[in-house]
C-alpha cells in the first residue's frame, strides 16, 4: 500500500526542530507573516484552553453551531488514528489532496528553518481555514495557551477555559496558579471568556487576567449554572432556564463541559434547537467510547469493550465516576501510559472501580511507560495487576478469567489512537 503523501511531508516536518515541545510564538509569527497572515482572515474564532474537557466542550459547541445551521471549522490535537482529524473544514475532515497541498506550501515557505511539528501543522490548519468559507472557527489549544501556536488571533469572538488541574508541569509550572496563568493567556482585551468549574487558586488568576483586559467573564456558579435533575440537564443563565436531554457523551463531568458549551452558544446568540443539538449530536472518540467493530471486539465475545484516552489524575477521577454509574459488571483495565504522566494519581481513583489491571507498553511510542512500571503503580494503589505483551494478549488473559467482563482500555490518547487504527 502506497504511503499517503501527507504522511511523507509530516515526517519531514518532524525533522525541522529537535524538540517536540518548545513553547514560543516567534517561529509561528515568522511563518504566518510569510504566508500573508492567514490568522487575520479566519471566520469568527472560539478559542478553547484548559487541562480537561476542552475537546469534549469543543465537540458540543460544534454540534450546537451545526444544529443552528452554521458551518464550522475545527482544529484539535492530538489526532487519534489519522492526522486529518486535526483539521475539519466547514464540517468535513480535510481531504488527503488538500492536506498535502497545504502542508507542502507551509513546508516550502518555511524554507528549512527551525519550527516544531505542532507549530508548522497549526499554521497549515490556519491557512486551510482562512481559504475555506465558514461561519465559525473552533481552535483548541495544544498545550498551555499563552505561548501555544493557536494563540495568534488578535480578536476572537469568544474564549473558553475548561477545568484546570495539574498536568504538563515541566512546561507550564508546578502550581495551579502558574498553570492557570498560562491557560489565561488566551484571554483577549474586551473578548468574553467562558470559564468552566475551577479550583479557587486557578479562578483567581483567570479573573485577575480578565479584569486587566476588560474581558467579560461568564463563570460557572456565577453567570451560569448547570446540573443534572431527574435524568435531564438543567442550565440557567441571565437569559433564563433550559431543560435539555443529558449529553450524549458519558460521565458526570460532561454535565459541566456541557454547561460551558451552552454558555458559549448562548453568548453567540444560539437558539434552544442549537442547545439541544449540542447535547444530542456531539461525538468525541476515545472518551468512554464503546467499541463496536474490529478484531478486538470480535475476540471479546460477550464481554463489553470500552476505550478512553484520559491520562491525568482528574481524568482518572472522572473515569471512576463514569464506571460507578454504569450497570454493575466486573470491570478490568488494560492500561498503557506515557512516562511523563502521574500514573499513580491517575490509577488511584480507578482502583475503587476495577477488579484488575493488565499493563501494556504503548506500541511504537518512545515515551511509553513500561508495562512493568505501570503494573507496579497499580499494585501501589491497591489494584491487582499483571503485564501482557500487547492489548490482544491482555484481552485474552482477562477473558480467560472472566468471559463476561467489562474491559476498559485506558491511560493514553496514544494508546487509544493505536486501538482505533486497528479497530476503527
C-alpha positions as a printed NumPy array, in Angstrom:
array([[  0.   ,   0.   ,   0.   ],
       [  1.418,   3.398,  -1.014],
       [  2.127,   5.765,   1.867],
       [ -0.111,   8.884,   1.719],
       [  1.81 ,  11.96 ,   0.564],
       [  0.718,  13.867,   3.667],
       [  2.479,  11.285,   5.871],
       [  5.719,  11.822,   3.936],
       [  5.511,  15.599,   4.388],
       [  4.624,  15.281,   8.074],
       [  7.672,  13.045,   8.603],
       [  9.852,  15.756,   7.009],
       [  8.304,  18.353,   9.312],
       [  9.303,  16.349,  12.39 ],
       [ 12.948,  16.899,  11.472],
       [ 12.7  ,  20.711,  11.447],
       [ 13.186,  21.08 ,  15.223],
       [ 14.962,  18.814,  17.733],
       [ 12.243,  19.181,  20.377],
       [  8.616,  18.106,  20.169],
       [  7.613,  20.939,  22.549],
       [  9.387,  24.317,  22.678],
       [  6.938,  26.992,  23.768],
       [  7.393,  30.309,  21.981],
       [  5.444,  32.155,  19.279],
       [  8.4  ,  33.671,  17.398],
       [  8.698,  30.916,  14.789],
       [  4.931,  30.85 ,  14.249],
       [  4.709,  34.621,  13.724],
       [  7.533,  34.443,  11.208],
       [  5.918,  31.736,   9.091],
       [  2.472,  33.357,   9.294],
       [  3.92 ,  36.642,   8.048],
       [  5.465,  34.86 ,   5.052],
       [  2.008,  33.416,   4.287],
       [  0.317,  36.862,   4.457],
       [ -1.073,  36.315,   7.963],
       [ -3.972,  33.9  ,   7.377],
       [ -4.891,  34.135,  11.096],
       [ -6.296,  37.609,  10.346],
       [ -8.739,  36.219,   7.767],
       [-10.431,  33.453,   9.744],
       [-14.188,  33.196,  10.263],
       [-15.103,  34.287,  13.841],
       [-12.964,  32.292,  16.291],
       [-13.899,  30.499,  19.501],
       [-10.589,  29.68 ,  21.235],
       [-10.528,  26.926,  23.895],
       [ -7.936,  26.136,  26.561],
       [ -7.953,  24.03 ,  29.727],
       [ -6.484,  20.869,  31.221],
       [ -9.556,  18.654,  30.979],
       [-12.674,  18.723,  28.841],
       [-11.689,  21.153,  26.109],
       [-12.07 ,  18.533,  23.375],
       [-15.493,  17.434,  24.616],
       [-16.583,  21.053,  25.078],
       [-15.45 ,  21.897,  21.57 ],
       [-17.346,  18.899,  20.185],
       [-20.546,  20.08 ,  21.885],
       [-20.107,  23.668,  20.682],
       [-19.584,  22.389,  17.14 ],
       [-22.655,  20.16 ,  17.321],
       [-24.686,  23.11 ,  18.594],
       [-23.488,  25.504,  15.92 ],
       [-24.161,  22.943,  13.202],
       [-27.589,  22.282,  14.687],
       [-28.13 ,  26.037,  14.355],
       [-27.393,  25.762,  10.635],
       [-23.856,  27.148,  10.785],
       [-20.787,  25.813,   9.004],
       [-17.843,  25.292,  11.33 ],
       [-14.083,  24.856,  11.038],
       [-12.497,  22.935,  13.92 ],
       [ -8.886,  22.408,  14.937],
       [ -7.94 ,  19.864,  17.604],
       [ -4.938,  17.831,  18.727],
       [ -3.536,  15.307,  19.039],
       [ -5.135,  13.128,  16.417],
       [ -6.034,   9.544,  17.238],
       [ -5.942,   7.459,  14.065],
       [ -5.07 ,   9.924,  11.244],
       [ -3.633,  13.437,  11.173],
       [ -6.619,  14.598,   9.088],
       [ -8.743,  14.518,  12.288],
       [ -6.989,  17.7  ,  13.44 ],
       [ -8.396,  19.877,  10.64 ],
       [-12.126,  19.942,   9.96 ],
       [-13.152,  22.334,   7.161],
       [-16.762,  23.55 ,   7.215],
       [-17.819,  20.324,   8.907],
       [-15.739,  17.832,   6.925],
       [-12.32 ,  16.353,   7.66 ],
       [ -9.695,  17.822,   5.34 ],
       [ -9.106,  15.662,   2.261],
       [ -5.788,  13.946,   1.602],
       [ -5.197,  16.087,  -1.51 ],
       [ -5.973,  19.364,   0.246],
       [ -3.912,  18.434,   3.3  ],
       [ -0.903,  17.503,   1.187],
       [ -1.106,  20.781,  -0.743],
       [ -1.345,  22.899,   2.412],
       [  1.474,  21.029,   4.175],
       [  3.68 ,  21.291,   1.085],
       [  3.081,  25.032,   0.868],
       [  3.896,  25.592,   4.544],
       [  6.999,  23.406,   4.359],
       [  8.303,  25.221,   1.288],
       [  7.51 ,  28.673,   2.688],
       [  9.287,  27.852,   5.944],
       [ 12.464,  27.315,   3.94 ],
       [ 14.004,  24.695,   6.193],
       [ 14.123,  26.966,   9.24 ],
       [ 13.653,  25.634,  12.762],
       [  9.999,  25.176,  13.729],
       [  8.254,  22.487,  15.756],
       [  5.903,  19.938,  14.258],
       [  2.912,  21.341,  16.155],
       [  3.742,  24.907,  15.134],
       [  4.014,  24.274,  11.394],
       [  0.999,  21.963,  11.276],
       [ -1.059,  24.534,  13.212],
       [ -0.075,  27.166,  10.658],
       [ -1.221,  24.75 ,   7.937],
       [ -4.585,  24.422,   9.663],
       [ -4.978,  28.204,   9.926],
       [ -4.11 ,  28.573,   6.236],
       [ -6.737,  25.998,   5.257],
       [ -9.353,  27.71 ,   7.449],
       [ -8.618,  31.147,   6.   ],
       [ -9.153,  29.885,   2.459],
       [-12.387,  27.995,   3.093],
       [-15.65 ,  29.853,   3.816],
       [-17.387,  29.048,   7.113],
       [-19.417,  30.784,   9.803],
       [-17.163,  29.946,  12.768],
       [-13.705,  28.601,  13.602],
       [-13.089,  26.49 ,  16.71 ],
       [ -9.449,  26.436,  17.829],
       [ -8.353,  24.067,  20.584],
       [ -5.091,  24.892,  22.348],
       [ -2.416,  22.227,  22.108],
       [ -0.536,  22.953,  25.343],
       [ -0.974,  25.797,  27.79 ],
       [ -2.323,  28.827,  25.984],
       [ -0.141,  31.909,  26.293],
       [  2.643,  30.557,  24.077],
       [  0.618,  27.944,  22.194],
       [  0.764,  28.097,  18.397],
       [ -3.013,  28.638,  18.227],
       [ -2.742,  31.873,  20.257],
       [ -2.28 ,  34.162,  17.274],
       [ -5.79 ,  35.528,  16.723],
       [ -5.924,  39.162,  17.847],
       [ -9.673,  39.384,  18.393],
       [-11.527,  36.079,  18.738],
       [-15.282,  36.113,  19.097],
       [-15.083,  34.208,  22.374],
       [-12.591,  32.35 ,  24.56 ],
       [-13.351,  29.316,  26.735],
       [-11.31 ,  27.932,  29.634],
       [-12.342,  24.451,  30.783],
       [-11.325,  22.946,  34.173],
       [ -7.665,  23.335,  35.081],
       [ -5.653,  20.768,  37.026],
       [ -2.015,  19.775,  37.424],
       [ -0.583,  18.427,  34.158],
       [  2.45 ,  19.147,  31.95 ],
       [  4.233,  20.679,  34.964],
       [  7.591,  20.621,  33.159],
       [  6.234,  23.12 ,  30.631],
       [  3.507,  25.055,  32.444],
       [  4.613,  25.2  ,  36.084],
       [  4.159,  23.165,  39.237],
       [  1.219,  25.006,  40.824],
       [ -2.375,  25.587,  39.759],
       [ -1.741,  29.337,  39.737],
       [  1.182,  29.013,  37.313],
       [ -0.751,  26.672,  35.032],
       [ -3.811,  28.95 ,  35.136],
       [ -1.606,  31.897,  34.162],
       [ -0.57 ,  30.037,  31.005],
       [ -4.156,  28.995,  30.175],
       [ -5.42 ,  32.538,  30.8  ],
       [ -3.012,  33.719,  28.121],
       [ -5.763,  33.158,  25.531],
       [ -7.935,  35.908,  27.084],
       [ -8.052,  38.981,  24.831],
       [ -8.959,  42.581,  25.526],
       [-12.708,  43.059,  25.585],
       [-13.453,  39.493,  24.446],
       [-15.871,  37.496,  26.652],
       [-14.374,  34.427,  28.346],
       [-16.49 ,  31.416,  29.362],
       [-14.96 ,  29.753,  32.424],
       [-15.794,  26.21 ,  33.482],
       [-15.577,  24.947,  37.086],
       [-12.171,  25.823,  38.562],
       [-10.213,  25.423,  41.785],
       [-10.238,  28.764,  43.599],
       [ -6.5  ,  29.23 ,  43.043],
       [ -6.966,  28.938,  39.274],
       [-10.132,  31.041,  39.138],
       [ -8.418,  33.913,  40.944],
       [ -5.72 ,  34.039,  38.265],
       [ -8.232,  33.857,  35.406],
       [-10.444,  36.592,  36.849],
       [ -7.463,  38.851,  37.511],
       [ -6.264,  38.483,  33.931],
       [ -9.754,  39.115,  32.562],
       [-10.05 ,  42.253,  34.709],
       [ -6.742,  43.563,  33.35 ],
       [ -8.064,  43.166,  29.804],
       [-11.65 ,  44.303,  30.483],
       [-12.831,  40.891,  29.254],
       [-16.358,  39.989,  30.433],
       [-16.288,  36.779,  32.5  ],
       [-19.011,  34.128,  32.204],
       [-18.081,  31.771,  35.023],
       [-19.646,  28.558,  36.292],
       [-21.508,  29.151,  39.533],
       [-21.723,  32.892,  38.898],
       [-23.061,  33.88 ,  35.47 ],
       [-24.255,  30.378,  34.628],
       [-25.274,  27.212,  36.441],
       [-25.733,  23.64 ,  35.27 ],
       [-26.835,  20.415,  36.955],
       [-28.466,  17.055,  36.377],
       [-32.03 ,  16.792,  37.666],
       [-34.135,  13.646,  37.223],
       [-32.172,  12.47 ,  34.215],
       [-32.28 ,  15.86 ,  32.484],
       [-29.699,  18.62 ,  32.141],
       [-30.83 ,  21.924,  33.63 ],
       [-28.92 ,  25.047,  32.589],
       [-29.576,  28.59 ,  33.738],
       [-28.108,  31.989,  32.933],
       [-29.351,  35.571,  32.654],
       [-31.392,  34.617,  29.557],
       [-33.367,  32.035,  31.508],
       [-33.578,  28.297,  32.101],
       [-33.067,  25.398,  29.681],
       [-34.364,  21.876,  30.315],
       [-32.389,  19.628,  27.972],
       [-31.534,  15.964,  27.377],
       [-28.375,  14.722,  29.07 ],
       [-25.222,  14.914,  26.922],
       [-24.577,  12.062,  24.533],
       [-21.023,  11.975,  25.915],
       [-20.938,   9.772,  29.034],
       [-19.924,  10.893,  32.502],
       [-20.957,  13.28 ,  35.246],
       [-18.057,  15.557,  34.258],
       [-19.705,  16.025,  30.845],
       [-22.522,  17.933,  32.553],
       [-20.057,  20.701,  33.403],
       [-18.477,  20.557,  29.945],
       [-21.986,  20.829,  28.507],
       [-22.605,  23.884,  30.663],
       [-19.531,  25.626,  29.25 ],
       [-20.63 ,  24.737,  25.711],
       [-24.127,  26.086,  26.373],
       [-22.721,  29.288,  27.883],
       [-20.658,  29.777,  24.731],
       [-23.56 ,  29.037,  22.409],
       [-25.912,  31.37 ,  24.297],
       [-23.317,  34.158,  24.189],
       [-23.165,  33.701,  20.412],
       [-26.967,  34.05 ,  20.228],
       [-27.79 ,  30.412,  19.507],
       [-31.365,  29.219,  19.986],
       [-32.726,  26.297,  22.007],
       [-32.6  ,  23.996,  18.97 ],
       [-28.851,  24.571,  18.809],
       [-28.505,  23.882,  22.532],
       [-30.38 ,  20.59 ,  22.213],
       [-28.205,  19.594,  19.248],
       [-25.127,  20.262,  21.396],
       [-26.359,  17.669,  23.857],
       [-27.544,  15.007,  21.414],
       [-25.253,  15.275,  18.39 ],
       [-21.778,  15.67 ,  19.869],
       [-19.28 ,  12.894,  19.172],
       [-15.78 ,  12.668,  20.62 ],
       [-13.767,   9.462,  20.07 ],
       [-11.872,   7.758,  22.909],
       [-13.879,   9.465,  25.64 ],
       [-15.522,   6.449,  27.277],
       [-16.286,   5.093,  23.8  ],
       [-17.933,   1.697,  23.413],
       [-16.013,  -0.223,  20.75 ],
       [-18.301,  -1.975,  18.29 ],
       [-16.135,  -3.152,  15.383],
       [-12.724,  -4.653,  14.722],
       [-10.618,  -7.665,  15.693],
       [-10.615,  -6.874,  19.426],
       [-14.416,  -6.683,  19.508],
       [-14.642,  -9.975,  17.616],
       [-12.266, -11.556,  20.135],
       [-14.182, -10.105,  23.1  ],
       [-17.22 , -12.308,  22.564],
       [-19.781, -11.482,  25.252],
       [-17.517,  -9.055,  27.085],
       [-18.041,  -5.275,  26.867],
       [-15.12 ,  -3.377,  25.348],
       [-14.586,   0.324,  26.101],
       [-11.899,   2.886,  25.224],
       [-10.838,   6.073,  26.983],
       [ -7.853,   8.364,  26.386],
       [ -7.842,  10.359,  29.642],
       [ -4.39 ,  10.382,  31.219],
       [ -4.089,  12.607,  34.313],
       [ -5.372,  12.46 ,  37.893],
       [ -8.5  ,  14.499,  37.142],
       [ -9.298,  12.234,  34.19 ],
       [ -8.859,   9.178,  36.411],
       [-11.368,  10.576,  38.895],
       [-13.864,  11.402,  36.146],
       [-13.48 ,   7.947,  34.637],
       [-14.029,   6.305,  38.012],
       [-17.309,   8.221,  38.356],
       [-18.424,   7.025,  34.928],
       [-17.667,   3.407,  35.82 ],
       [-19.512,   3.747,  39.135],
       [-22.632,   4.923,  37.3  ],
       [-22.689,   2.052,  34.778],
       [-24.725,  -1.118,  35.429],
       [-22.783,  -3.368,  37.789],
       [-20.404,  -5.701,  35.989],
       [-16.865,  -6.901,  36.807],
       [-14.503,  -4.323,  35.305],
       [-10.937,  -4.975,  34.206],
       [ -8.496,  -2.377,  32.878],
       [ -5.95 ,  -2.68 ,  30.105],
       [ -3.668,   0.29 ,  30.686],
       [ -0.705,   1.883,  28.916],
       [  0.647,   5.327,  29.826],
       [  3.372,   7.809,  28.923],
       [  6.326,   8.216,  31.264],
       [  5.551,  11.944,  31.588],
       [  2.252,  11.329,  33.409],
       [  1.261,  10.925,  37.077],
       [  0.419,   7.243,  36.802],
       [ -0.42 ,   6.688,  40.485],
       [ -2.585,   9.822,  40.559],
       [ -4.465,   8.524,  37.527],
       [ -4.904,   4.96 ,  38.829],
       [ -5.774,   5.655,  42.474],
       [ -9.453,   6.535,  41.88 ],
       [ -9.829,   3.704,  39.355],
       [ -8.695,   1.174,  41.966],
       [-12.081,   1.575,  43.651],
       [-13.967,   0.544,  40.497],
       [-11.866,  -2.158,  38.815],
       [-11.133,  -5.76 ,  39.746],
       [ -7.771,  -5.884,  37.973],
       [ -5.344,  -4.106,  35.654],
       [ -3.294,  -5.615,  32.848],
       [ -0.418,  -3.329,  31.916],
       [  0.915,  -2.91 ,  28.388],
       [  3.501,  -0.703,  26.735],
       [  2.175,   1.713,  24.089],
       [  3.213,   0.381,  20.645],
       [  5.76 ,   2.448,  18.691],
       [  5.896,   5.166,  21.364],
       [  9.349,   6.159,  22.605],
       [  7.955,   7.796,  25.762],
       [  5.831,   4.853,  26.861],
       [  5.924,   3.791,  30.473],
       [  6.997,   0.163,  30.572],
       [  4.311,  -2.375,  31.35 ],
       [  6.188,  -3.398,  34.489],
       [  6.24 ,   0.198,  35.78 ],
       [  2.511,   0.606,  35.158],
       [  1.904,  -2.706,  36.93 ],
       [  3.949,  -1.544,  39.935],
       [  1.998,   1.711,  40.131],
       [ -1.303,  -0.183,  40.053],
       [ -0.208,  -2.509,  42.843],
       [  0.898,   0.503,  44.901],
       [ -2.671,   1.879,  44.894],
       [ -4.235,  -1.483,  45.741],
       [ -5.195,  -2.643,  42.246],
       [ -4.244,  -6.255,  41.422],
       [ -2.113,  -6.13 ,  38.277],
       [ -0.22 ,  -8.173,  35.742],
       [  1.564,  -7.49 ,  32.454],
       [  0.908,  -8.507,  28.854],
       [  2.908,  -8.217,  25.659],
       [  0.154,  -6.282,  23.862],
       [ -3.531,  -5.381,  24.03 ],
       [ -4.708,  -8.571,  22.323],
       [ -2.789, -10.72 ,  24.77 ],
       [ -4.124,  -8.631,  27.665],
       [ -7.691,  -9.131,  26.499],
       [ -7.138, -12.861,  26.134],
       [ -5.801, -13.059,  29.709],
       [ -8.817, -11.189,  31.089],
       [-11.377, -13.221,  29.141],
       [ -9.767, -16.474,  30.298],
       [-10.612, -15.428,  33.865],
       [-13.898, -13.602,  33.199],
       [-15.606, -14.075,  29.784],
       [-18.452, -11.7  ,  30.76 ],
       [-16.164,  -8.867,  31.829],
       [-16.361,  -5.167,  31.147],
       [-12.936,  -4.348,  29.714],
       [-11.704,  -0.738,  29.574],
       [ -8.602,   0.122,  27.538],
       [ -7.249,   3.338,  29.021],
       [ -4.359,   5.567,  30.083],
       [ -3.276,   7.458,  26.971],
       [ -4.565,   9.057,  23.795],
       [ -1.611,   7.447,  22.017],
       [ -2.768,   4.   ,  23.088],
       [ -6.341,   4.955,  22.129],
       [ -5.137,   6.027,  18.688],
       [ -3.408,   2.706,  18.175],
       [ -6.601,   0.863,  19.149],
       [ -8.752,   2.96 ,  16.809],
       [ -6.384,   2.448,  13.88 ],
       [ -6.612,  -1.303,  14.383],
       [-10.325,  -1.424,  15.259],
       [-11.867,   1.653,  13.62 ]])
